[in-house]
Amino acid sequence: MSEWWSIEVFDASELPARRWKDSFQDDLTEAALTNGAIEWAWHEHRYGVVFEVLFDSDEQWEVFRALPAVRSALDGAPDPVNGLIIYRGRGGGSGPRKPRRPRPAPGASAMALPEPAEERVLHLAGVAPPGQPEAVLESLPRVKHPAGRCRMGA
């Protein structure tokens, strides 16, 4: 299965990564193509550059990585210790290969549910004069209902 590999070079105080790209772009691209690269791309960001290359196998990547031209380009990075990253996958802000699973919202956005309010019961079948409807309903006779005991009008 084909895999992307990225070489990411960051700007340094004495040499911007774009100048490094201008110096080694042809060498890296030629080395990739002559060693079986399927695709390649250069990306310039405000913090540096990324060279992405797609090989059919890990063995092709290892051969490419071991070439003297590639080692020379990596050694010529503006800051080869802290400003050079080599990794599997697309570079820069391309995002992960697998989407992230949704996670719960942070605590600041979580709200407590409102307390349950007292349930109101409306008696729509009975007619009651203004005043205390409960007192009128208490005075109604109880009748047998197939579902059990209930008040008339309830």
N, CA, C and O atoms as a GROMACS GRO file, in nm:
protein
  616
    1MET      N    1   0.083  -0.118   0.000
    1MET     CA    2   0.000   0.000   0.000
    1MET      C    3   0.088   0.125   0.000
    1MET      O    4   0.188   0.131   0.072
    2SER      N    5   0.053   0.221  -0.078
    2SER     CA    6   0.131   0.345  -0.090
    2SER      C    7   0.120   0.427   0.039
    2SER      O    8   0.016   0.433   0.103
    3GLU      N    9   0.232   0.489   0.073
    3GLU     CA   10   0.237   0.572   0.193
    3GLU      C   11   0.302   0.706   0.161
    3GLU      O   12   0.402   0.712   0.089
    4TRP      N   13   0.245   0.813   0.216
    4TRP     CA   14   0.306   0.946   0.207
    4TRP      C   15   0.410   0.959   0.316
    4TRP      O   16   0.395   0.906   0.426
    5TRP      N   17   0.517   1.030   0.284
    5TRP     CA   18   0.621   1.066   0.380
    5TRP      C   19   0.643   1.215   0.369
    5TRP      O   20   0.630   1.272   0.261
    6SER      N   21   0.678   1.278   0.478
    6SER     CA   22   0.698   1.423   0.479
    6SER      C   23   0.832   1.459   0.541
    6SER      O   24   0.876   1.399   0.639
    7ILE      N   25   0.894   1.557   0.480
    7ILE     CA   26   1.015   1.618   0.535
    7ILE      C   27   0.979   1.764   0.559
    7ILE      O   28   0.955   1.840   0.465
    8GLU      N   29   0.975   1.802   0.686
    8GLU     CA   30   0.932   1.937   0.724
    8GLU      C   31   1.052   2.013   0.778
    8GLU      O   32   1.121   1.966   0.869
    9VAL      N   33   1.077   2.130   0.720
    9VAL     CA   34   1.191   2.212   0.759
    9VAL      C   35   1.137   2.346   0.807
    9VAL      O   36   1.059   2.412   0.738
   10PHE      N   37   1.180   2.386   0.927
   10PHE     CA   38   1.135   2.512   0.986
   10PHE      C   39   1.238   2.622   0.965
   10PHE      O   40   1.357   2.596   0.948
   11ASP      N   41   1.190   2.744   0.966
   11ASP     CA   42   1.278   2.860   0.954
   11ASP      C   43   1.373   2.866   1.074
   11ASP      O   44   1.337   2.827   1.185
   12ALA      N   45   1.492   2.916   1.050
   12ALA     CA   46   1.587   2.943   1.156
   12ALA      C   47   1.624   3.091   1.151
   12ALA      O   48   1.593   3.159   1.053
   13SER      N   49   1.687   3.140   1.254
   13SER     CA   50   1.719   3.282   1.261
   13SER      C   51   1.818   3.324   1.151
   13SER      O   52   1.809   3.435   1.100
   14GLU      N   53   1.912   3.235   1.115
   14GLU     CA   54   2.012   3.273   1.015
   14GLU      C   55   1.975   3.235   0.872
   14GLU      O   56   2.033   3.290   0.778
   15LEU      N   57   1.878   3.143   0.852
   15LEU     CA   58   1.843   3.101   0.717
   15LEU      C   59   1.696   3.060   0.711
   15LEU      O   60   1.655   2.970   0.785
   16PRO      N   61   1.617   3.123   0.626
   16PRO     CA   62   1.478   3.081   0.614
   16PRO      C   63   1.468   2.948   0.539
   16PRO      O   64   1.554   2.916   0.457
   17ALA      N   65   1.366   2.873   0.568
   17ALA     CA   66   1.347   2.742   0.507
   17ALA      C   67   1.322   2.753   0.356
   17ALA      O   68   1.352   2.660   0.282
   18ARG      N   69   1.268   2.864   0.310
   18ARG     CA   70   1.245   2.880   0.166
   18ARG      C   71   1.376   2.883   0.088
   18ARG      O   72   1.383   2.833  -0.024
   19ARG      N   73   1.478   2.940   0.146
   19ARG     CA   74   1.610   2.940   0.080
   19ARG      C   75   1.666   2.799   0.076
   19ARG      O   76   1.730   2.761  -0.022
   20TRP      N   77   1.644   2.722   0.181
   20TRP     CA   78   1.686   2.581   0.182
   20TRP      C   79   1.613   2.506   0.071
   20TRP      O   80   1.673   2.425   0.000
   21LYS      N   81   1.482   2.533   0.057
   21LYS     CA   82   1.404   2.468  -0.049
   21LYS      C   83   1.460   2.504  -0.186
   21LYS      O   84   1.476   2.416  -0.271
   22ASP      N   85   1.491   2.631  -0.208
   22ASP     CA   86   1.546   2.673  -0.337
   22ASP      C   87   1.678   2.602  -0.368
   22ASP      O   88   1.708   2.573  -0.484
   23SER      N   89   1.756   2.574  -0.265
   23SER     CA   90   1.886   2.509  -0.284
   23SER      C   91   1.874   2.359  -0.312
   23SER      O   92   1.949   2.305  -0.393
   24PHE      N   93   1.778   2.290  -0.245
   24PHE     CA   94   1.774   2.144  -0.252
   24PHE      C   95   1.650   2.088  -0.321
   24PHE      O   96   1.635   1.966  -0.328
   25GLN      N   97   1.563   2.172  -0.371
   25GLN     CA   98   1.439   2.127  -0.431
   25GLN      C   99   1.464   2.032  -0.549
   25GLN      O  100   1.404   1.925  -0.556
   26ASP      N  101   1.550   2.070  -0.641
   26ASP     CA  102   1.576   1.987  -0.759
   26ASP      C  103   1.638   1.853  -0.720
   26ASP      O  104   1.601   1.749  -0.775
   27ASP      N  105   1.733   1.854  -0.627
   27ASP     CA  106   1.799   1.730  -0.586
   27ASP      C  107   1.700   1.633  -0.521
   27ASP      O  108   1.700   1.514  -0.552
   28LEU      N  109   1.618   1.683  -0.430
   28LEU     CA  110   1.522   1.596  -0.362
   28LEU      C  111   1.415   1.542  -0.458
   28LEU      O  112   1.379   1.425  -0.451
   29THR      N  113   1.366   1.627  -0.546
   29THR     CA  114   1.264   1.583  -0.642
   29THR      C  115   1.321   1.479  -0.738
   29THR      O  116   1.255   1.379  -0.764
   30GLU      N  117   1.441   1.502  -0.790
   30GLU     CA  118   1.504   1.406  -0.881
   30GLU      C  119   1.530   1.273  -0.812
   30GLU      O  120   1.506   1.167  -0.869
   31ALA      N  121   1.580   1.280  -0.688
   31ALA     CA  122   1.607   1.156  -0.613
   31ALA      C  123   1.478   1.079  -0.588
   31ALA      O  124   1.477   0.956  -0.594
   32ALA      N  125   1.370   1.149  -0.559
   32ALA     CA  126   1.241   1.082  -0.535
   32ALA      C  127   1.192   1.015  -0.662
   32ALA      O  128   1.150   0.899  -0.660
   33LEU      N  129   1.196   1.087  -0.774
   33LEU     CA  130   1.144   1.031  -0.900
   33LEU      C  131   1.226   0.913  -0.949
   33LEU      O  132   1.170   0.815  -0.996
   34THR      N  133   1.357   0.921  -0.938
   34THR     CA  134   1.441   0.811  -0.986
   34THR      C  135   1.436   0.689  -0.895
   34THR      O  136   1.486   0.583  -0.931
   35ASN      N  137   1.376   0.702  -0.778
   35ASN     CA  138   1.365   0.589  -0.686
   35ASN      C  139   1.221   0.543  -0.665
   35ASN      O  140   1.190   0.480  -0.564
   36GLY      N  141   1.134   0.575  -0.759
   36GLY     CA  142   1.000   0.516  -0.759
   36GLY      C  143   0.890   0.598  -0.694
   36GLY      O  144   0.785   0.543  -0.661
   37ALA      N  145   0.909   0.727  -0.674
   37ALA     CA  146   0.803   0.808  -0.614
   37ALA      C  147   0.686   0.818  -0.711
   37ALA      O  148   0.705   0.837  -0.831
   38ILE      N  149   0.565   0.806  -0.658
   38ILE     CA  150   0.444   0.816  -0.740
   38ILE      C  151   0.402   0.962  -0.753
   38ILE      O  152   0.368   1.008  -0.861
   39GLU      N  153   0.404   1.033  -0.641
   39GLU     CA  154   0.367   1.175  -0.637
   39GLU      C  155   0.460   1.248  -0.542
   39GLU      O  156   0.522   1.186  -0.455
   40TRP      N  157   0.468   1.377  -0.557
   40TRP     CA  158   0.542   1.462  -0.464
   40TRP      C  159   0.480   1.600  -0.466
   40TRP      O  160   0.412   1.638  -0.561
   41ALA      N  161   0.504   1.675  -0.361
   41ALA     CA  162   0.451   1.811  -0.352
   41ALA      C  163   0.535   1.891  -0.254
   41ALA      O  164   0.585   1.839  -0.154
   42TRP      N  165   0.550   2.019  -0.285
   42TRP     CA  166   0.616   2.114  -0.196
   42TRP      C  167   0.511   2.211  -0.144
   42TRP      O  168   0.425   2.257  -0.219
   43HIS      N  169   0.516   2.241  -0.017
   43HIS     CA  170   0.424   2.338   0.044
   43HIS      C  171   0.506   2.438   0.124
   43HIS      O  172   0.594   2.401   0.201
   44GLU      N  173   0.476   2.564   0.104
   44GLU     CA  174   0.541   2.669   0.182
   44GLU      C  175   0.442   2.724   0.283
   44GLU      O  176   0.328   2.756   0.249
   45HIS      N  177   0.485   2.733   0.406
   45HIS     CA  178   0.404   2.786   0.515
   45HIS      C  179   0.476   2.907   0.573
   45HIS      O  180   0.590   2.935   0.537
   46ARG      N  181   0.411   2.978   0.661
   46ARG     CA  182   0.474   3.095   0.721
   46ARG      C  183   0.585   3.056   0.818
   46ARG      O  184   0.666   3.141   0.856
   47TYR      N  185   0.591   2.930   0.858
   47TYR     CA  186   0.694   2.885   0.952
   47TYR      C  187   0.800   2.799   0.885
   47TYR      O  188   0.900   2.765   0.949
   48GLY      N  189   0.782   2.762   0.756
   48GLY     CA  190   0.880   2.678   0.690
   48GLY      C  191   0.824   2.614   0.564
   48GLY      O  192   0.729   2.665   0.504
   49VAL      N  193   0.884   2.500   0.524
   49VAL     CA  194   0.841   2.429   0.404
   49VAL      C  195   0.822   2.281   0.436
   49VAL      O  196   0.877   2.228   0.533
   50VAL      N  197   0.742   2.215   0.351
   50VAL     CA  198   0.718   2.072   0.366
   50VAL      C  199   0.735   2.009   0.228
   50VAL      O  200   0.680   2.057   0.129
   51PHE      N  201   0.812   1.900   0.222
   51PHE     CA  202   0.825   1.819   0.102
   51PHE      C  203   0.754   1.688   0.129
   51PHE      O  204   0.793   1.612   0.217
   52GLU      N  205   0.648   1.663   0.053
   52GLU     CA  206   0.571   1.539   0.068
   52GLU      C  207   0.599   1.450  -0.051
   52GLU      O  208   0.603   1.497  -0.165
   53VAL      N  209   0.618   1.322  -0.025
   53VAL     CA  210   0.648   1.228  -0.133
   53VAL      C  211   0.574   1.097  -0.106
   53VAL      O  212   0.564   1.052   0.008
   54LEU      N  213   0.522   1.036  -0.212
   54LEU     CA  214   0.442   0.914  -0.203
   54LEU      C  215   0.519   0.800  -0.268
   54LEU      O  216   0.552   0.807  -0.387
   55PHE      N  217   0.547   0.694  -0.190
   55PHE     CA  218   0.614   0.574  -0.240
   55PHE      C  219   0.521   0.455  -0.227
   55PHE      O  220   0.430   0.454  -0.145
   56ASP      N  221   0.547   0.354  -0.313
   56ASP     CA  222   0.466   0.230  -0.308
   56ASP      C  223   0.498   0.146  -0.185
   56ASP      O  224   0.410   0.076  -0.135
   57SER      N  225   0.621   0.151  -0.137
   57SER     CA  226   0.659   0.064  -0.026
   57SER      C  227   0.754   0.137   0.068
   57SER      O  228   0.812   0.240   0.034
   58ASP      N  229   0.767   0.082   0.186
   58ASP     CA  230   0.861   0.138   0.284
   58ASP      C  231   1.006   0.119   0.238
   58ASP      O  232   1.092   0.201   0.270
   59GLU      N  233   1.031   0.011   0.164
   59GLU     CA  234   1.167  -0.013   0.116
   59GLU      C  235   1.211   0.099   0.021
   59GLU      O  236   1.326   0.143   0.027
   60GLN      N  237   1.121   0.144  -0.065
   60GLN     CA  238   1.156   0.254  -0.156
   60GLN      C  239   1.187   0.381  -0.076
   60GLN      O  240   1.280   0.455  -0.111
   61TRP      N  241   1.110   0.406   0.029
   61TRP     CA  242   1.137   0.523   0.113
   61TRP      C  243   1.273   0.510   0.178
   61TRP      O  244   1.348   0.607   0.182
   62GLU      N  245   1.308   0.391   0.230
   62GLU     CA  246   1.436   0.372   0.298
   62GLU      C  247   1.553   0.392   0.201
   62GLU      O  248   1.655   0.451   0.238
   63VAL      N  249   1.538   0.344   0.076
   63VAL     CA  250   1.643   0.364  -0.024
   63VAL      C  251   1.658   0.514  -0.054
   63VAL      O  252   1.769   0.566  -0.062
   64PHE      N  253   1.544   0.583  -0.072
   64PHE     CA  254   1.546   0.727  -0.097
   64PHE      C  255   1.612   0.801   0.018
   64PHE      O  256   1.695   0.890  -0.004
   65ARG      N  257   1.577   0.766   0.139
   65ARG     CA  258   1.626   0.834   0.259
   65ARG      C  259   1.777   0.816   0.276
   65ARG      O  260   1.844   0.902   0.332
   66ALA      N  261   1.830   0.702   0.226
   66ALA     CA  262   1.972   0.672   0.243
   66ALA      C  263   2.060   0.731   0.133
   66ALA      O  264   2.182   0.722   0.141
   67LEU      N  265   2.001   0.790   0.030
   67LEU     CA  266   2.080   0.846  -0.080
   67LEU      C  267   2.168   0.962  -0.030
   67LEU      O  268   2.125   1.040   0.055
   68PRO      N  269   2.290   0.973  -0.084
   68PRO     CA  270   2.377   1.084  -0.041
   68PRO      C  271   2.317   1.222  -0.068
   68PRO      O  272   2.336   1.313   0.012
   69ALA      N  273   2.244   1.238  -0.178
   69ALA     CA  274   2.183   1.369  -0.208
   69ALA      C  275   2.078   1.405  -0.103
   69ALA      O  276   2.066   1.521  -0.064
   70VAL      N  277   2.002   1.305  -0.058
   70VAL     CA  278   1.898   1.331   0.043
   70VAL      C  279   1.962   1.358   0.178
   70VAL      O  280   1.920   1.449   0.250
   71ARG      N  281   2.064   1.280   0.214
   71ARG     CA  282   2.132   1.303   0.341
   71ARG      C  283   2.198   1.440   0.343
   71ARG      O  284   2.199   1.509   0.445
   72SER      N  285   2.254   1.479   0.229
   72SER     CA  286   2.317   1.611   0.219
   72SER      C  287   2.213   1.722   0.236
   72SER      O  288   2.238   1.821   0.304
   73ALA      N  289   2.096   1.705   0.175
   73ALA     CA  290   1.990   1.806   0.188
   73ALA      C  291   1.942   1.816   0.332
   73ALA      O  292   1.918   1.926   0.382
   74LEU      N  293   1.927   1.702   0.399
   74LEU     CA  294   1.881   1.704   0.538
   74LEU      C  295   1.986   1.766   0.630
   74LEU      O  296   1.952   1.837   0.725
   75ASP      N  297   2.113   1.738   0.602
   75ASP     CA  298   2.220   1.800   0.681
   75ASP      C  299   2.229   1.950   0.656
   75ASP      O  300   2.275   2.025   0.743
   76GLY      N  301   2.184   1.996   0.539
   76GLY     CA  302   2.190   2.137   0.505
   76GLY      C  303   2.070   2.217   0.553
   76GLY      O  304   2.059   2.335   0.521
   77ALA      N  305   1.979   2.154   0.629
   77ALA     CA  306   1.863   2.225   0.682
   77ALA      C  307   1.908   2.339   0.772
   77ALA      O  308   2.012   2.329   0.837
   78PRO      N  309   1.832   2.449   0.776
   78PRO     CA  310   1.872   2.564   0.859
   78PRO      C  311   1.901   2.528   1.003
   78PRO      O  312   1.995   2.581   1.062
   79ASP      N  313   1.823   2.440   1.061
   79ASP     CA  314   1.847   2.393   1.198
   79ASP      C  315   1.821   2.243   1.198
   79ASP      O  316   1.710   2.200   1.230
   80PRO      N  317   1.923   2.160   1.164
   80PRO     CA  318   1.899   2.017   1.150
   80PRO      C  319   1.864   1.945   1.280
   80PRO      O  320   1.815   1.832   1.277
   81VAL      N  321   1.888   2.007   1.393
   81VAL     CA  322   1.856   1.942   1.520
   81VAL      C  323   1.712   1.973   1.564
   81VAL      O  324   1.636   1.881   1.593
   82ASN      N  325   1.675   2.100   1.568
   82ASN     CA  326   1.544   2.138   1.618
   82ASN      C  327   1.448   2.183   1.508
   82ASN      O  328   1.330   2.204   1.536
   83GLY      N  329   1.494   2.197   1.386
   83GLY     CA  330   1.410   2.251   1.280
   83GLY      C  331   1.385   2.155   1.166
   83GLY      O  332   1.353   2.198   1.055
   84LEU      N  333   1.398   2.024   1.190
   84LEU     CA  334   1.380   1.924   1.086
   84LEU      C  335   1.299   1.809   1.143
   84LEU      O  336   1.335   1.750   1.245
   85ILE      N  337   1.188   1.777   1.076
   85ILE     CA  338   1.104   1.666   1.119
   85ILE      C  339   1.077   1.578   0.997
   85ILE      O  340   1.041   1.628   0.890
   86ILE      N  341   1.096   1.447   1.012
   86ILE     CA  342   1.068   1.350   0.906
   86ILE      C  343   0.968   1.252   0.963
   86ILE      O  344   0.991   1.192   1.068
   87TYR      N  345   0.855   1.234   0.893
   87TYR     CA  346   0.752   1.146   0.947
   87TYR      C  347   0.664   1.089   0.835
   87TYR      O  348   0.662   1.140   0.723
   88ARG      N  349   0.594   0.983   0.869
   88ARG     CA  350   0.501   0.919   0.778
   88ARG      C  351   0.372   1.000   0.775
   88ARG      O  352   0.324   1.044   0.879
   89GLY      N  353   0.315   1.020   0.656
   89GLY     CA  354   0.190   1.092   0.643
   89GLY      C  355   0.210   1.226   0.574
   89GLY      O  356   0.323   1.270   0.552
   90ARG      N  357   0.098   1.288   0.542
   90ARG     CA  358   0.103   1.419   0.478
   90ARG      C  359   0.151   1.522   0.579
   90ARG      O  360   0.135   1.503   0.699
   91GLY      N  361   0.210   1.628   0.531
   91GLY     CA  362   0.271   1.725   0.621
   91GLY      C  363   0.188   1.849   0.645
   91GLY      O  364   0.080   1.866   0.588
   92GLY      N  365   0.241   1.935   0.730
   92GLY     CA  366   0.177   2.063   0.758
   92GLY      C  367   0.042   2.048   0.823
   92GLY      O  368   0.027   1.972   0.919
   93GLY      N  369  -0.058   2.119   0.771
   93GLY     CA  370  -0.192   2.118   0.830
   93GLY      C  371  -0.288   2.027   0.756
   93GLY      O  372  -0.406   2.061   0.744
   94SER      N  373  -0.241   1.912   0.706
   94SER     CA  374  -0.328   1.826   0.628
   94SER      C  375  -0.426   1.749   0.715
   94SER      O  376  -0.525   1.696   0.663
   95GLY      N  377  -0.402   1.741   0.846
   95GLY     CA  378  -0.494   1.671   0.933
   95GLY      C  379  -0.462   1.523   0.942
   95GLY      O  380  -0.379   1.473   0.865
   96PRO      N  381  -0.525   1.453   1.035
   96PRO     CA  382  -0.496   1.312   1.053
   96PRO      C  383  -0.557   1.226   0.943
   96PRO      O  384  -0.648   1.269   0.872
   97ARG      N  385  -0.507   1.103   0.929
   97ARG     CA  386  -0.562   1.011   0.830
   97ARG      C  387  -0.698   0.959   0.874
   97ARG      O  388  -0.783   0.928   0.790
   98LYS      N  389  -0.719   0.949   1.003
   98LYS     CA  390  -0.848   0.903   1.055
   98LYS      C  391  -0.916   1.021   1.124
   98LYS      O  392  -0.851   1.095   1.197
   99PRO      N  393  -1.046   1.040   1.100
   99PRO     CA  394  -1.114   1.151   1.168
   99PRO      C  395  -1.121   1.128   1.318
   99PRO      O  396  -1.126   1.014   1.365
  100ARG      N  397  -1.121   1.236   1.392
  100ARG     CA  398  -1.131   1.225   1.537
  100ARG      C  399  -1.273   1.190   1.577
  100ARG      O  400  -1.370   1.233   1.513
  101ARG      N  401  -1.285   1.112   1.682
  101ARG     CA  402  -1.417   1.080   1.734
  101ARG      C  403  -1.469   1.200   1.813
  101ARG      O  404  -1.391   1.272   1.875
  102PRO      N  405  -1.600   1.221   1.810
  102PRO     CA  406  -1.653   1.333   1.889
  102PRO      C  407  -1.628   1.310   2.038
  102PRO      O  408  -1.641   1.198   2.087
  103ARG      N  409  -1.594   1.413   2.105
  103ARG     CA  410  -1.568   1.405   2.249
  103ARG      C  411  -1.668   1.494   2.322
  103ARG      O  412  -1.727   1.584   2.262
  104PRO      N  413  -1.687   1.468   2.450
  104PRO     CA  414  -1.779   1.554   2.525
  104PRO      C  415  -1.729   1.698   2.526
  104PRO      O  416  -1.608   1.725   2.521
  105ALA      N  417  -1.822   1.789   2.534
  105ALA     CA  418  -1.787   1.930   2.539
  105ALA      C  419  -1.711   1.958   2.668
  105ALA      O  420  -1.734   1.891   2.768
  106PRO      N  421  -1.622   2.056   2.666
  106PRO     CA  422  -1.550   2.090   2.789
  106PRO      C  423  -1.646   2.136   2.898
  106PRO      O  424  -1.759   2.175   2.870
  107GLY      N  425  -1.601   2.131   3.021
  107GLY     CA  426  -1.685   2.162   3.136
  107GLY      C  427  -1.751   2.298   3.133
  107GLY      O  428  -1.861   2.315   3.186
  108ALA      N  429  -1.686   2.397   3.072
  108ALA     CA  430  -1.743   2.531   3.072
  108ALA      C  431  -1.870   2.538   2.988
  108ALA      O  432  -1.956   2.623   3.014
  109SER      N  433  -1.884   2.452   2.889
  109SER     CA  434  -2.002   2.458   2.804
  109SER      C  435  -2.112   2.364   2.852
  109SER      O  436  -2.221   2.362   2.795
  110ALA      N  437  -2.086   2.286   2.955
  110ALA     CA  438  -2.187   2.194   3.005
  110ALA      C  439  -2.284   2.271   3.096
  110ALA      O  440  -2.243   2.356   3.174
  111MET      N  441  -2.410   2.240   3.084
  111MET     CA  442  -2.512   2.306   3.166
  111MET      C  443  -2.585   2.201   3.248
  111MET      O  444  -2.606   2.089   3.203
  112ALA      N  445  -2.623   2.239   3.365
  112ALA     CA  446  -2.705   2.151   3.447
  112ALA      C  447  -2.848   2.154   3.393
  112ALA      O  448  -2.897   2.259   3.351
  113LEU      N  449  -2.912   2.040   3.395
  113LEU     CA  450  -3.050   2.035   3.351
  113LEU      C  451  -3.139   2.102   3.456
  113LEU      O  452  -3.107   2.097   3.575
  114PRO      N  453  -3.249   2.164   3.414
  114PRO     CA  454  -3.338   2.225   3.514
  114PRO      C  455  -3.403   2.119   3.600
  114PRO      O  456  -3.428   2.006   3.556
  115GLU      N  457  -3.432   2.157   3.725
  115GLU     CA  458  -3.501   2.066   3.816
  115GLU      C  459  -3.640   2.037   3.762
  115GLU      O  460  -3.704   2.126   3.705
  116PRO      N  461  -3.689   1.915   3.781
  116PRO     CA  462  -3.823   1.886   3.732
  116PRO      C  463  -3.927   1.971   3.805
  116PRO      O  464  -3.927   1.981   3.928
  117ALA      N  465  -4.014   2.031   3.728
  117ALA     CA  466  -4.120   2.114   3.787
  117ALA      C  467  -4.235   2.025   3.832
  117ALA      O  468  -4.251   1.912   3.786
  118GLU      N  469  -4.314   2.079   3.925
  118GLU     CA  470  -4.429   2.004   3.973
  118GLU      C  471  -4.526   1.984   3.857
  118GLU      O  472  -4.558   2.077   3.783
  119GLU      N  473  -4.572   1.862   3.844
  119GLU     CA  474  -4.659   1.829   3.731
  119GLU      C  475  -4.798   1.886   3.754
  119GLU      O  476  -4.858   1.867   3.860
  120ARG      N  477  -4.848   1.956   3.655
  120ARG     CA  478  -4.983   2.012   3.665
  120ARG      C  479  -5.081   1.914   3.602
  120ARG      O  480  -5.056   1.858   3.496
  121VAL      N  481  -5.191   1.895   3.670
  121VAL     CA  482  -5.296   1.806   3.620
  121VAL      C  483  -5.416   1.891   3.583
  121VAL      O  484  -5.467   1.967   3.665
  122LEU      N  485  -5.460   1.878   3.461
  122LEU     CA  486  -5.578   1.949   3.414
  122LEU      C  487  -5.692   1.849   3.398
  122LEU      O  488  -5.675   1.745   3.334
  123HIS      N  489  -5.808   1.881   3.455
  123HIS     CA  490  -5.927   1.798   3.441
  123HIS      C  491  -6.013   1.860   3.333
  123HIS      O  492  -6.087   1.956   3.359
  124LEU      N  493  -6.004   1.807   3.214
  124LEU     CA  494  -6.073   1.865   3.101
  124LEU      C  495  -6.216   1.813   3.086
  124LEU      O  496  -6.298   1.876   3.019
  125ALA      N  497  -6.246   1.700   3.148
  125ALA     CA  498  -6.380   1.642   3.129
  125ALA      C  499  -6.482   1.700   3.227
  125ALA      O  500  -6.601   1.696   3.198
  126GLY      N  501  -6.441   1.752   3.340
  126GLY     CA  502  -6.535   1.803   3.440
  126GLY      C  503  -6.555   1.953   3.426
  126GLY      O  504  -6.469   2.023   3.372
  127VAL      N  505  -6.669   2.002   3.475
  127VAL     CA  506  -6.698   2.144   3.475
  127VAL      C  507  -6.702   2.188   3.620
  127VAL      O  508  -6.771   2.126   3.701
  128ALA      N  509  -6.630   2.292   3.652
  128ALA     CA  510  -6.627   2.338   3.790
  128ALA      C  511  -6.649   2.488   3.792
  128ALA      O  512  -6.601   2.559   3.703
  129PRO      N  513  -6.722   2.538   3.892
  129PRO     CA  514  -6.740   2.682   3.903
  129PRO      C  515  -6.609   2.746   3.946
  129PRO      O  516  -6.521   2.677   3.996
  130PRO      N  517  -6.593   2.878   3.927
  130PRO     CA  518  -6.471   2.944   3.970
  130PRO      C  519  -6.448   2.924   4.119
  130PRO      O  520  -6.542   2.915   4.197
  131GLY      N  521  -6.325   2.916   4.156
  131GLY     CA  522  -6.292   2.896   4.296
  131GLY      C  523  -6.194   2.782   4.308
  131GLY      O  524  -6.095   2.774   4.234
  132GLN      N  525  -6.221   2.694   4.400
  132GLN     CA  526  -6.135   2.581   4.427
  132GLN      C  527  -6.180   2.459   4.346
  132GLN      O  528  -6.273   2.391   4.389
  133PRO      N  529  -6.118   2.428   4.232
  133PRO     CA  530  -6.162   2.314   4.153
  133PRO      C  531  -6.138   2.181   4.225
  133PRO      O  532  -6.212   2.085   4.202
  134GLU      N  533  -6.036   2.174   4.312
  134GLU     CA  534  -6.010   2.048   4.381
  134GLU      C  535  -6.125   2.012   4.475
  134GLU      O  536  -6.160   1.895   4.490
  135ALA      N  537  -6.182   2.114   4.537
  135ALA     CA  538  -6.293   2.088   4.629
  135ALA      C  539  -6.413   2.034   4.552
  135ALA      O  540  -6.483   1.946   4.602
  136VAL      N  541  -6.438   2.084   4.434
  136VAL     CA  542  -6.550   2.036   4.354
  136VAL      C  543  -6.524   1.894   4.310
  136VAL      O  544  -6.614   1.810   4.313
  137LEU      N  545  -6.401   1.865   4.268
  137LEU     CA  546  -6.370   1.730   4.222
  137LEU      C  547  -6.379   1.629   4.335
  137LEU      O  548  -6.415   1.514   4.311
  138GLU      N  549  -6.346   1.669   4.457
  138GLU     CA  550  -6.357   1.579   4.571
  138GLU      C  551  -6.502   1.542   4.598
  138GLU      O  552  -6.531   1.433   4.648
  139SER      N  553  -6.592   1.630   4.564
  139SER     CA  554  -6.734   1.605   4.591
  139SER      C  555  -6.798   1.516   4.485
  139SER      O  556  -6.909   1.468   4.505
  140LEU      N  557  -6.730   1.492   4.371
  140LEU     CA  558  -6.786   1.407   4.266
  140LEU      C  559  -6.784   1.262   4.309
  140LEU      O  560  -6.690   1.217   4.375
  141PRO      N  561  -6.889   1.186   4.272
  141PRO     CA  562  -6.890   1.044   4.310
  141PRO      C  563  -6.786   0.966   4.231
  141PRO      O  564  -6.752   1.000   4.118
  142ARG      N  565  -6.738   0.861   4.293
  142ARG     CA  566  -6.642   0.773   4.226
  142ARG      C  567  -6.721   0.666   4.152
  142ARG      O  568  -6.820   0.613   4.202
  143VAL      N  569  -6.672   0.636   4.031
  143VAL     CA  570  -6.738   0.532   3.952
  143VAL      C  571  -6.635   0.428   3.912
  143VAL      O  572  -6.516   0.456   3.906
  144LYS      N  573  -6.684   0.308   3.885
  144LYS     CA  574  -6.594   0.199   3.842
  144LYS      C  575  -6.553   0.225   3.697
  144LYS      O  576  -6.635   0.262   3.613
  145HIS      N  577  -6.432   0.206   3.672
  145HIS     CA  578  -6.379   0.223   3.537
  145HIS      C  579  -6.304   0.096   3.500
  145HIS      O  580  -6.242   0.034   3.587
  146PRO      N  581  -6.309   0.053   3.372
  146PRO     CA  582  -6.243  -0.072   3.334
  146PRO      C  583  -6.093  -0.070   3.367
  146PRO      O  584  -6.036  -0.175   3.397
  147ALA      N  585  -6.029   0.045   3.361
  147ALA     CA  586  -5.885   0.052   3.387
  147ALA      C  587  -5.855   0.059   3.535
  147ALA      O  588  -5.738   0.056   3.573
  148GLY      N  589  -5.954   0.068   3.620
  148GLY     CA  590  -5.930   0.078   3.763
  148GLY      C  591  -6.016   0.188   3.820
  148GLY      O  592  -6.111   0.232   3.756
  149ARG      N  593  -5.984   0.233   3.941
  149ARG     CA  594  -6.063   0.337   4.006
  149ARG      C  595  -6.023   0.472   3.954
  149ARG      O  596  -5.904   0.499   3.936
  150CYS      N  597  -6.119   0.557   3.930
  150CYS     CA  598  -6.092   0.694   3.893
  150CYS      C  599  -6.212   0.780   3.930
  150CYS      O  600  -6.321   0.728   3.954
  151ARG      N  601  -6.192   0.908   3.935
  151ARG     CA  602  -6.301   0.999   3.964
  151ARG      C  603  -6.373   1.033   3.834
  151ARG      O  604  -6.314   1.027   3.726
  152MET      N  605  -6.490   1.066   3.845
  152MET     CA  606  -6.565   1.110   3.729
  152MET      C  607  -6.506   1.245   3.688
  152MET      O  608  -6.489   1.334   3.772
  153GLY      N  609  -6.477   1.260   3.562
  153GLY     CA  610  -6.421   1.384   3.515
  153GLY      C  611  -6.271   1.386   3.523
  153GLY      O  612  -6.208   1.483   3.480
  154ALA      N  613  -6.213   1.282   3.576
  154ALA     CA  614  -6.066   1.280   3.586
  154ALA      C  615  -6.005   1.211   3.467
  154ALA      O  616  -5.882   1.199   3.458
   0.00000   0.00000   0.00000
